[in-house]
């Protein structure tokens, strides 16, 4: 047997060791391919592997005094690539927040239960609380991310407002309910203004959309006490009688669910208070078939006493072609404690050709 044909134990060991290293290398490569995207995504370096959207909110103080500045920051998590960000705070008697406006470089009052819409690129804001009528209040604040489909993701934080100028046992002032006055406000029917504070906006067609808000007299009731606002009662805002159609030149309304893209779609609905306490300020949102943005957010709406309500008319210019839904949602963030929470929404299916 020649020397070339002889295989020493050392050579056999070397070959086996090389084969083992080769197998380990292949196994390691498979693990890297399998787990590296997840690890990179966790570091925020691999955006294509983002999961469900989310919002993380941070307050720089746990307590503030009236007039003291509070900085609020937030971070959008997961697949949050389009839509808007809103700030909103829950109504508390005697409390009003001022929010800093970057354009005017000054603070302006923001009504409670009303979203302050901002671009998706916004990361922080500043607020101040006006004097309250108690020595201590707990304020509920929220940052809400709304995507293009109208889906909402929010984070809620609480902060204590302390007022050293009010004694802890001071009686609260008696604040009676204010009846809503008849009014009509011009609003955009296509896309909400960024800061929700303009009284009118121009639709993409060059015409103005309108939302009519007409106060309604209370229904006649054989039990007048039922219509009184009770201190320990609860409101019950309800949206009903949703109708969709078009208006003739003479002003008559014709109900229909199939439209041409050149039609001006008219949406009519009623919001009433079926509870036993006057509601606080509130707002509504409407999911609309629009090419340039579907979600419309109203301005703050005045309080509604029991057994009262308001009619609303909304006009949509340049509707988007195809099948879609028109959805009206009252108090969409459920900031108002109501007797019934399941009557705050109404919808209609329509088609546009």
PyMOL commands that set and color helices and strands:
alter all, ss='L'
color gray80, all
select helices_A, chain A and resi 3-5+9-42+47-49+224-227
alter helices_A, ss='H'
color red, helices_A
select strands_A, chain A and resi 54-59+63-65+69-77+84-89+97-101+106-110+116-118+124-129+136-146+152-162+211-216+237-247+253-255+258-259+265-273+284-287+295-297+308-316+322-330+345-352
alter strands_A, ss='S'
color yellow, strands_A
deselect
rebuild
show_as cartoon
